[in-house]
Amino acid sequence: MKSSAPAHMWCSIILLLPSLLAGLQTTTARKNGIDIYSLTVDSQVSSRFAHTVVTSRVVNRADAAQEATFQLELPRKAFITNFSMVIDGVTYPGTVQDKAAAQEQYQAAVGRGESAGLVKTAGRQTEQFEVSVTVAPKAKITFELVYQELLRRRLGTYELLLKVKPQQLVKHLQMDIHIFEPQGIGFLETESTFMTQELADALTTSQNKTKAHIRFKPTLSQQQHSQNDQDTILDGNFIVRYDVDRSVSGGSIQIENGYFVHHFAPEDLPTMPKNVIFVIDKSGSMLGRKIQQTREALIKILNDLSPKDQFNLIVFNGKETQWRPSLVKASEENVKEATGYASKIEADGWTNINDAVLSAVELLDASNRAEKLSPGSVSLIILLTDGEPTQGETNPTTIQKNVQEAINNRYSLFCLGFGFNVHYPFLEKLAQDNGGLARRIYEDSDSALQLQDFYQEVANPLLSVVSFEYPSDAVEAVTQDNFRYHFKGSEMVVAGKLQAQGPDVLTAKINGQTHKQNITFQMEASVAQKEEEFQSPKYIYHNFMERLWAFLTINQQLEQMISASGAALKELESQALNLSLKYNFVTPLTYMVVTKPEGQEQFQAAGKPVDADNGPRDAFLGGQGHFLKTHARRPQLPKQKGATLRTDPRLSVTGSIFRPAAFPGLPGPPGDPHFPVRFDSNNFRLYHLKRPDMPPFLDVSMPSATRDPVILSQAVAQSTKKKDAESATPAEPTHPAPTVVLPLPGSSVGQLCVDILRFHMPINLFEDPDQGLSVGGVYEKDGFSRIEVHIQESRLFVRASPEYVVVIRDQKSSQYKWKQTLFSDLRSLLIVMDKKGFLELSGPDRVTIGVMRISDSQKRLALLVSHAERFSNRTIGQLGQFYQDIIWDPPVGPDNTTRTLRVPGTEYPATRELKLDYREGLPAKKISCWTVKI
């Protein structure tokens, strides 16, 4: 079958033109003479292993030499495996070298006086590769970069991401994504943040049981904003999501060229009960949006607990506080009390991680001694912190040792690092040593969703103590074959090499424990038959399974290095380095050194960024090490002459304030002898406690002069005055409260306007069991403050607020800003949002639901409905009742402007009125409409 659709993937492509910033227009690019005349992406996915080739062809149309810069964003989990440039028919390949050899070349280049260095940065999901080269007049150059990655299953989905940003119109632009899954493709979805209805015609998707092909090939005119606008609209994400068919055995064994990969993810198992303790940092550095988002996420997570679970909360700053003295059942009453407690968590104080985590371990130990932990249950500790330990035991190594000895392999510890002031390698090792994993939570508007998504990944344990067994005469060099837990929506992957004289049939036995019993799965695969499956598809990257095995092995060795030391660490590093060099992978242990034409010997190399103490590190060949931190260590607070630092008895130890004498003229509340300042010791910033809406007025990036008390006081006063002035700025014109216009097909009245008078409370608007559709909302006097749509068949929940649109699919959340383009094709449902702030959910034989943000200042939403003839007569709700059997009485009164509308069990007086109709966007159109009030 074929259909038009867009897509969402874990790889990104940006080709920047020479000497251009991202925002410059194409006309500027063309003046420089560099023209991208071809850009192609070919991604081949076989058994979840993606091989992606990006090729860019550039010509210098200028009369002088120009510098061309090739820049590409690729998934952070991917390994670059090849890069080359073809200039005047000569190929200049990149070479993968170990970091010691690359370091020697770097030092030699510096010694020759060359401008040596490398460009490599990391983003939230991607990392960046960049190389520059001088192009002669009229000359052409071809850049080609190849990278590979193993797609990981997360919340039931594999994702492949591409970021598309050519920054100019490209004559030949084409993307091809080929997917081959012998296990069968269960579902396939696409999403894009730049796609429009017109551009969607350039995207086609074809699919059968085991293969899928997605092609995106826009013409020049389709790439334009408009006929007279030469700027490209291609700027955003292009994503493909899919899953495979799950057999009764829960997995599959694939074999190619003497190697095998075993994917295993049983789904039809009961969820094991959990004993979970949430350890939440509430130190002073969490003040503001971070603690607000933590409260929001924690409340949602608590409400998602199963009644079979047990839980407790520990909040900590300089000391820890337990919500309850022991674990409690996740009953409705206990969850309600816990969410009430969570909603009141406030931030202040220092950070004592050691005692907080040890308290959580002791809680589990006490429940274990009292035999209150259900047999077969899973015990988890989830730590959330945004800073380094600053009180109690502060030595990271000692804390790691204390926690590992206390847990003793009995529980799992998961560590969430909030923001970039956290000591992330410390958390990573803390989790690795104790059977968990670490995850960075990025400071952004969707931080609460990031926390919720992480919890969903570990919310449903299905198996524990999982081991894979293969005949010793059949396989060798097997990757990790035992796993502490298997969570619903994830997947365990084991790969290895087949022995030369092994049996014709490869057998596997998987042992594990469910809540109530031990369980064994047995599988077998014919070697010859499986080998044949990968011989015929022409678009499959052959010999991929050996590279999949190497990719998986290197990653697992890098993970083991986190906890290793001494001789074991050196051995792991040596093994990972040798495999990286053998398979030409750019890993944290190697670099891609770029070769250039004679006369352009500037040394350039690409390494792989790693997470540093305070954020992503660029791969950097200089100084004392191979990496350069992008965030500086915080300095000590400067002592100013005459300034006295004292502690307000009403505040915690971090709630330090300065005497007014040291800061003359500082604004403060009447009668308060102290200037209410909070000093954030993690990032060296001062905040006004009485004005939380104000930004920090002292931080490490400010010049040292601004730390002078007098200058600081003036800055605070000006900041306050500016904030007050901004709040006094006249708002944009407001729009009248929108009525809901309901089309009434088949009725004597074509449309009905409904004014909603129920304010500040949730309203069930539509519920149609035949459509599997429910719509609810909260209405204020000037419009909706929230609209929620649930579509059962697509397992979709959409929550729209005036700030954001949140799309939740199978427990996985994505957040989008209004006026951000979105085009998501879920096969039976299309989700579209345009730059005007209009969101639409539509599909074949479906009622179309639209949501529109009325204005930026009012922060209200309007609800729009079309194709209402598709509502069934079983539809209910405050608006759904008008799609049952309705009866209109004849008009009466002066000018026939009043009448009665009867629905089953209720009648409404209706009047003829002029109303504003937002269905065609802003400005709204006036219509004459029969109106009822509910």
N, C-alpha and C positions, 0 to 999 in steps of 0.2 A: 504494500500500500504506500501511497505518497501523500504527503501533506506539507503545507507551509508552516513553518515554525521558527522560533529563535532558540538560543541555547546558552548554557551556563557551565563553565569549566574552571579547572584549577590551574590554568596556565595563563600568562598574560603577555601580550605583545605590544611594545611601544617602539616605534621607530622615530626618533627625534632628528630633526634636520640640523645642520651645522650652525652653531652659535645661536640657537633659538631656545627661548623659554617655552614652556608648555602652552602659554596663553597666546603666543604670537600667531598672526594669521598666515594663511597660505600664501598670500601675495608677497609677504616678506620672504617666505621660503623661496619662492620662485625668483625673486630678485637676486638671491644668493646663488641661483643657478643650479642648485642640487634638486633633482627631480627623481622621486621614486616612481618608476614606471611599472614595477611588478612587485607584489608582496604575496607570498603564498605560505600557508601553514598546512602541513600534512601530519595528522596524528593517527597512529595505528594502535588500537588497544586490543590486546589478546590476553585472555585470562587475567584481566585487571592490570596488566603491565602495559604502560603507555610509552610509545616511542614517537617523539614529536620532532619534526624538522621544520625550521623556519627559514625561508629564503627570501632575501630582499635584493632587488636589482635597482641600482642607482646610476644615473648619468649626470655628469657635470655639464650643463648647457651654457655655462659662462665662458668668457674668453680668458679667464685667469684661473689658476689653481684654487680649489676650495677644499675646506675640510668637511668630510662627511662623518657623522657620528651614528653608529648603529647601537641602539639601546633596546634591551629586551627585558621584560619582567617574566619570571618563570616561577613555578611553585616552589615554596621553601623546602619541600621534602624531595624535590627532584635533584638528580645529579646531571650536570653538563657532561657530555661525553665526546663532543667534537665541535670545533669551530674552525672555519676557514674563510679566506677572502680570495677571490679571483680577480686579478687586475691585469688588463691587457693580455689575457689568456694564460697568465702565470698564477698558479695556486700557492697561497701562503697559508700553510696549515698551522693551527695551534698545537702545542705539545703539552701533555700533562706531566708535571714534574713533582717530586716531593718538595715539601716546603723548604728544606735545607738547601736544595739546589736552586730553587727560585730566589731564596734569600741571598745567595752568593751572586746571582746575576743582578739583583737589585743593588747590592753594595757596589758592584763593579760599575754599573751605570751611573751611580751617584759619584763614584770616584772619577769618572770621565767628564763630570760636569753636566750630565744629561738630566732632563726633568723626568726623573723616573717615578713611577708610582702605579697604582692600580685603582680602578673604580669599582666599588662593590658595596651596595647598601641593601638593607633588608626592610621589607614592609611587614604589614600585618599578616598577609597570606603569601606574599611573594618576596623574591629577592631579585636584584637587578644586575644585569650584565651590560657592560658598555665598552665600546672600543671606538677609537677615532683614527682616521687615515686621510691623508691628503690626496685629492683626486685631480689629475691633470685636466686641462680644458678639453671638452668633448669626450673625455674618457668615461668608460663604464666600469662599474665594480659590482661584484656579487658577494653578498655576505650570506653565510649559511651557519646556523647554530643548531645543534642536535642535543636534546636532553631526554632523560628517561626517568620514569617514576612508577612506583607500585601504588595503585589506587587503593586506599583503605576504606573499608565499609564503616560508616558512621551513621547511627540512627537509621539503619536499614537502607542506606543509599551510598553509591559510589559517585564521586563528582570529579569532573574534568573542567578546569577553569582556564579561560583565555581572556586577557585584557586587550582590547583592540583600540589603538590610538595612533593611526598613521600620520595625523596632523596635516594631511593634504589629500586631495583627490588622487586616487591611484587608478591608472588605466586598467591594469589587470590585478584585481584583488580577489583571492580565492582561499577559502578554508575547506578542508576535507577531513572529516573525522570518521574513521572506520572502526567499528566495534565487532569483535568476534568472540562469542562466549559459547563454547560447546555445551555448557550446562543449560543454555537457553536464556533469552532475555525476558525478564519478568515484566518490567515496565521501562519506558524511556520518556524523559521529559527534557524540555529545553527552556532556557530563560536568558533574557538579555536586558541590559540597562540602557541600551541605546536604540533598540529596535523601534520602528514605527510600523503602522499598518502597511504603508507603501513599501518600506524596506523589507518587510516580512516576505514579500513576493520573491526576494532573492534567496530565500532559505528553503531548502527542500529536505525532507526526511523520508527515507525508505527503510523498511524493516521487515524481516521475517523471523522465524523462530530463534535462530542463533546469530544472525548478522544484522547490523544496522549501518547506514551510511547517511551522514549529515553533511550537506554542502551549503556553503554561504558564498555567493558570487554576485555581488551588487555591481550594477553598471555605474558609469560616471554620474549619470543623472540621478540615480537612486542614492548616491553618496552625498548629494548636495542638500543643503538646508532648503533651498528654493531654486527656481530656474535662474535667477540673476545673482545667486549667492554662491561663490566659489569655495566656501569653507565646507569641510566635511562634517557630517553628523556622527561619524564613527568614533565614539569616545566612551568606552565603558566595558562592562563585563559580558562575556559570552559563555554560557554554562551548559554543560550536558550532565544530567543526572540519570542514573539507571540502577537497576538491581537485576539479579539473575533468578531463575526459577530455583526453588528450594525443594529438593526431593525428600523422601521419607528419611533417608539416611543423613540428611542435613549437610551434605558436602559433595565434592567431586575431586577426582584425581585426574590431572592432565599430564601428558608425557610428550616431550618433543626433543629430538636429537640427543637422547641419552640422559636427559634430566627430567625430573618430575616436580610438580607443585600440587599440594594437597590443600584445598580450601574447605574449611569446615565451619558451619554456622547453623546448628540445629535450632529450630524456632518453636516447634510444638512441644515445649516443655513448661511445666509450671514454674512460676517465679519463686525463687527462694526468699524466705523472709529475711529482713535486714535488721541489724542493730547498728544504728548510725548516730554518730555524735558530731555535731557541727561546732567547730571551734572558730569563733569569729573575732577578728581583730577590731577593737573599737578605740584604738589609740588616737591621739590628736590629729595625726596626719590623715585619718579617714574622714575628717570633718568635711561637710558640704555634700557634693553630689555623690561621692563614693559611698558614704554611709547611707545616704538615701537610696541609692541603687541596691546596696547590699540588703537593706530592709525589704525593699520591694521583691528582690529575688528570693530571699529567705522565706517570706510569706507564701510566695507561689510554690516553692519547693516543699514546704511543710504541708500545704494542702494537697500535694501530690503523693504523700506517703500512703502506703497501703495499711489497712487496719491490722495486717499481720506483722507489721514492723514495730520495732521499739526504737526510741530516740531520746536525745537530750540535747541541750544547748549549753555551750560554754562561751561566754564573752570575756575578752581579756584586754587589758591595757598593761599597767604595771603589775596588776594582780588579776587573777582569774575569778569569775563568778559563775557558778552553776545555776541553771534555771531550776532544776529539780535535784534532790540529793541522789537520785538513782535514775536508771532508764525507765521510761514509761511507755505503755502501749500507745500506738498512734490512733487512739479513739477520736471520735468527733469532738468530744469535750476537751481532751488534752490538746488536740491540734488547735482548737479555737483559743485556748489559754496561751499556747506557745506563740501563735501569731500575734496575739495582743502584746505579749512580752517583746517579741521581735520588733514590733512597730514603734517601740519606745526606746530602742537602743540609741544612745547618744555617744558621740566621739569625744574623748579627751584622754590625756595621760600618755605614759610611755609604752613600751612594747616588750612584754615578757613571754616569748614564744615557748621557751623551755618548760616553764611550770604549767602553761596552758595545755600543751600536748600531753605532758605526763599526767595531768589531772584526767584527761580523756581516757588514757590507758588505764588508770586506776578505776575509773567508773566501769569500764568493761570488765576489768579483773574482779571487781566486787560483785558484779552481776553474775559472772562466771562461777565465783565461789558459792554464791547463793543459789546456783543452778537455775537462774532466771533467763539464761540464753537458750533459746530453743535449739535442740539438736538439729544439725544440718543448716543452721542459719549462717548468714554472712555478716561479719563485724567490720564496719568501715569507720574511719575517722577522716573527716573532711576539714582541712585547715584553710582558712582564708586570711591572708595578711597583705599589707601594702608596704611594709618597711622591714628594716633590719632589727634584730633584737637589740634593745637599748637598756633593759633593766633585768636584774637577776643574772642568770648565766647568759653571757653575750658572746662567748666564743663559739662560732658555728661548728667547729669540729667536735667540741665537747657536747653540744646539744645533739648533734647527730649520733654520737656514741650513746648518750643517755637514752634517747628515744629508741634506738635499735635494741639496746639491752632490755628496755622495758617491754617493748612489743614482742620481741623474741619469736618472730615469724607466725604469731597467732592472729594478728589483725592486719588490715591494710590501711595505709595512710596516703591520702591524696592531698596534694598541696596546690593551692591556687594563689598565684602571685598577682596582686592587683596593681597595675601600672608599672612604671619603670624605676621607681625608687626602691623596689624590692631586690633583695639579694637572690636572684633567680637560681644560680648554680647551687647555692645552699639548699634551696627548696627542692631542686631537681634530685640531688643526692639523697635528701631526707626521704623523699617519696620512693626513689629507686631502692634504697636499702630496706624498705618496709612494704614491698609488694604492691606499691601503688604507682601513680604517675603524677607529674607536675604539669600545670597548664598556666600560661600567662593570660590574665584577663586584661584586655586593653581598655584604657580610660577613654570612653567614648559614650555617645548617647545610648548605645545598645549594650552597655556593660551588664545590666541586669539580665538581658537575654543570653549573654555569654555564660553567665553563672547558671542560669536555668538549663541551657543546653548541655553544659558539662554534667550537671546532676542527672539529666535524662540518660546520659551515656552509661551511668553506673547504677541507675535506679532499679534495673531488673536483672539481677544475676540469675542465670539459668543452670550453670554448672560450676563446680569447684574441683580443684585438684585434677585437672585434665592432662592426660598423657597420651602421646601417639606412639604406637609400636609398629615397626616394620621388620620383616625377616632380615637377619644379619647378613645373609648371603645375597640379598637383593639390592641393598642401597648402601651408600656411604656419604660422608660429608653432609650430614643432615643438619639443617638449621634448628633453632629452638623447637623442641618437641614436647615441652611441658609448660602448662599455663596455670596460674593460680585460680583465675576465674574466667568464665565466658559470660559476657553480658548480652542481653537481647539487643539486636541491631548491629552488633559488631561481627567480626569474623577472625578465626584463627587460621594462620597460613604457615605451612611447613613445606620446605623445598629441599631437594637433595639430588645426588647423582646416582644413576643406576649402575650397578656393577656390570662389567663387560660380559660375564658368563652367567648373568642372573636368570631367574625363572621367567617364563613367558607371561605369567600373570603376577602383578604386584598386589599384594594383600596388605591391608592396614587394619589395626585395631585401635580404637579410641576409648579409653577408660575415663570415667568421671563420676562425680557424685551429685545427685539431685538432693532436694530437701529431705526425702524419705529413704532413698536407696542408692546403692551403687548401680551404675549403668554402663553398658558396653555397646559400642557401635562397631560393626565390621563392614569393610568395603573391599572391593577388588577391582582391578582394571587390567584389561588385556593390553600389553605393551604395544603389540603390532597395530591393534585397532586404534589406540589412542595416538600413536605416532602418525597414522594416516590422516587423522582429523585436521592436522595442521599443514598437510602437504598441498592441498588444493587451493585454498583462498589466496588469490594473487595479491591482494592488498595487505596481507598479514606480514609483519616484520619477522622474518624467519630467524631461527637460532636465538629467539628471544628468551627461552626458558633458562638457558645457562646464565644469561645476564640478570634475569629475575633472581636466580639463586644467589649470584654474587651481590646484587643490590641488597637483598634481604640479609645476607651474611654480614656485609659491611655495616649496615645499620645496627644490627644486633651487637656487633663487636664495639661500636661506638657507644651504645647504651651501657654495655658492661664496663666500659672504661670509666664511667661516672663513679662507680662504686669500688673500682679496683685500685690497687696501690702496689708499689714496689715492682718486683719481677713480673707479677701477673699483669700489671698495667703495661709494662714495656712489651710483653709478649703479645697482648691484644693489639697494641698500637702497631707493632711490626706486622702482624697478620692483616690488619685492616689496610695499612699502607700498601703492602704487596698486592692485595686484591685490587685496590684503587688504581695502582699503576698498570696492572695486568689488563684490566678492563677499561682503562682510559676514563675513569670517573673523577670528576672534580668533587672532592670531599673535604671535610675540615683538615685533612692531612696532606692535601695536594693542591696544586695551582695549575690553571691553564695559562701557559705563557704564549703570548701572541707574537707571531713573526710578521715582519712588514718589509716592504721594498727597501732597497738600498737608499740611504739618505733619510730614512724615516725610522731610525733605530731607537726612538724613545721606548723605553722598557714599559710594557703593559702586561699585566697578568690578572687573572680572575681567580679568586679564592671563594670559599663558601663561608658566609657570615655565621656566627654562632651567637647564642644569647649570652650577653655579658651580665655582670652584677647589676647594672642599672640600665639595661636595655640592649638592643641589638648592637653587635660590634661589626664594623666593616672589616672585611679581610684586608689586612694592611701589612706590607712588607717593610717595616721600618722600626727604628727605635730598639727597645730591648726585647720585643716579642713580635709575633706575627699578626697580632690583632691590635686594633686601636679602638678604645671605647669611644662611643659618641656622647656619653654623658660624663661630666667631670664629677669627682668626689665633692661632696658638700664641704665648704670651708667652715672654720670655727666662727662663731659670732664675734664680730669685732667689738672690743671694749672702747667706749667713747668716754672722753674725759667729762666728768660731772654727771654721767648717766648712771643711775642706780637700778639694778635689776632686782625686783622683789616679787614675791609670790602673793597673789590675792588669796586669802583663806577660802574664798568661795570656789576657787578653781583647783584643778589637779596640778601635779607637779609640772606639767607642760603648760599650764595656763598662766604663763609668766606675763607680767605687765610692767610697764615702765612708769615711774613717777611723772606726773605732769610737768614738774620742774625741768626734767630733762627734755621734754617734748612740748615746748610752749605752743599754745594755740591749737592743740589737738582736739578735735570734736569729741565730746563724750556726753552721756546722759546727764541731765541736771542733778546735782547733788552727789554724783559719783566722783570720789576723790581720785579714782584711778583711771588711767587710759586703758580701755578694754582691748588688749592686743593678745592674739594667740600666735605663738611662734611655732611653726612647723619645722621640727628639727630634722626631718627626713629630707626636705628639699630646700631648707633655708628660706622660708617665706614668712611674712607677717600678715595676719588677717585681722580685720576689725570685727570683734566678736558681736558688737551691737548692729553691725551692718553686713550680714552674711551675703547680701547681694553684690557687695563690692568685690572687685578682684584683689588679689594680694598686692599690697603696695610696697613690698620689699622682697626681692628674690635674688638668687645668686647671679642672674644674668644682668642685673642693674650695675651701673658703674659704682665704684667704691664711694664716690662722692655722695651718692644718694643715701648712703648709710649714716651720714652725718645727722644727728638728732634734729637740728633746725631745718635742714633741707627735707628730711623725712616728714616732719610735721607739716611743712608746706605742701608736700606731695599728697599727704593724706587729706588735707583740707581741700586741695584742688580736685582730688579724686571724688570726694563726697559731693562737692559742688557740681562737678560734671555729671555725676550720677543723678543728682536731683534735677539738673537741667534736662537730661535725657528723658527723665520720667515726665517732665512738663511739656515735652515736645508734642504739638498737636498730632493726634492720631489720624490715620487715613479715614475717609468717610465710611461710616458704618452702613451696613445693608440691613433692610428690614428682615424680621424673622421669616425664614423660608417656610412656606406651606409645603406639604407633601402632595404632589400631583399624581393621582392614581388613574391610569388608563382603565376604562371599563368596557372592554370589547364585548359586543353582544348586548349591551344595555342601551336603553333609549337615550341615556346620557353618556356622551363619549368619554368624559373624564370627571373625576371627583377631586376636589381640593380638601385636604384634611388639616385643620389647625390643631396642634397638640398643646394641651393645657396642663399636662402632668409633668411637673418640673422636678429635676434633681433625683429622679428615681428610675431604676431599670424598667424598661417597657418591652414586652414581647410583641414585636411588630408583625412578623409573618412566621408561620410554621406550616410547611406543606410536606406531609409525609410522602406523597407521590414523587415530589421533586427531591426529597432528602434535603430540603432547604429550611434553615431557620435564620431569622434576622431579628436582632434586638438592638436597643440603644438607650441612651440617657439624653433627655431633652432639657435644655435650659430655655430661658425666655427669648433668646435670640438665635436658637438653632441647636443642633445636636452637639454635645460635647464628646460623645462616643457612639460609634456604630459597630456592631459585631455581626459577622456573617459566618455561618457554619454550613458546609456542604458535605454531607455524609459520604457520598460515593467517592469523592476525591480525597477524603480524610483531611479536609482543609478547614482551617479556622483563620479568618481575617479580622483583625481588630484595628479600626481606624480611629485616631484621635486627631485633634488639630495640629499636633506636632509631628506625628509619624504614622506610618502604616506598617503593621506587623503581620507577617504571613507565617502561619505555623502549619507545617505539613508533616504528619507522622512524628510529632513532638520536636521537630527541628524548626527553629525560629529564624526568620530573616526580617530585618528592619529596613524601611525605605523612607527617605524624606519626601515630603510633598514636592511636587514639580520635578522629581527625579524620574526619568523615563524608565518604565518597566514593561516588559513584554514576556510573559511566562505562559508557555503552551503545555498544559497538563493532559493533552490529548482530548479529553472530554470536556475540558474547561480552559478558557482563555482569560488571563488576568492582564489587563493593560492599564498603565498610568502614563499620562502625558505631562508635558512641561507646564500646562495650564492649571494643574492641580486637580485633574479629573481621573478617578479610579473606576474601572468597569470590570465586572465579572460576568462572562457570557459563555454560551456553549450551545451546541445543537439541541433543540427541544427544551431549552432551559429559559426560565425567566431571567432577564438581565437586570442585575442590581448595580447601580452606580452610586458613588460617594464623591462629593465635591467639597473642597475647602472653600468657604465663601470669601474670606479675606484674611490677611495676615494679622490685622489688629483685633478683630472680633474673636478669632480662634474658635470658630464654629463650623459645623458641617451641614451639608444638605444631603438628603436621601432622594435618589432618583430611581424610577422603576420603568422598564419597558418590556415588550413581549409578554404582557400580563395575561394574554389569552392562554398561556401555558400553565397558569395556576390551576390546580385541581379544585373541585368543589369541596374538598376536605380541608382546605386551607383555613387556619384559624389565626388568632392574634388581633391586636388592636387595629391593625390595617388589613390583615388577612380576612377579617369578617366580611369585608366588602366584596369578596370574591365568592361568597356563598350565594344562595338564592335571595337576591335583593328585590325590593319592590319600591317604585317611586309613586307617590301620590301626585295628582295633578297640581301644577303651580297655582297659588292663590295670592291674595293681597294685592296692593297697588303695584301695577306694572308686572304682575306675576313673578315676583322676586322671592317668594318663599314657598316651600313645599316640605313634605315629610319623606324621609328615606327610612325604609323598614328593612332590617336584617333579622334573621332568626333570633327571637327573644328580646330584641331591642329596636327602638325607633329613634331617629335623630332629626331634629329640625335642620333644614338646609336653606341657605340664603344665597342669592346670586350676588357675587362680589368680584371686584377686580383684584387679582393676585399676581404675584411675581413668579414666573416660571424659569427655573434655572437649568432646564434640561438641555438647552443649547449653549450653556456656559454663561460667562459674564460679558456684558451686563445682562441682567435678567430681563425677560420679556414680559410685558403685562398681558394677562389673559382674563377673560370673563369666565367664571367658574362657579358651579354649585359647590358650596362650602359647608362642611360640618365641623363641629368641634368635639374633641374627645379628651 
